């Protein structure tokens, strides 16, 4: 698990930010969401710091449904540090 990775979720339709959280010690980031209808989203995950733990940013698209949304991401260490 990677702690302190920044996770952002945005509505695809207008870019409204739905989540901006850091992962916890288990590598999880959680945000409450009030479901009204399926919502297409963009997801961005990144971690970069002054120390040696830098990773290539990850992005994808998805849909929040009545079941919610869950995603597992494997970040790759950035070889350009």
Beta strands, then each sheet from edge to edge (+ up, - down):
strand 1: 6-11
strand 2: 17-22
strand 3: 39-46
strand 4: 58-64
sheet 1: 2+ 1- 3+ 4-
end
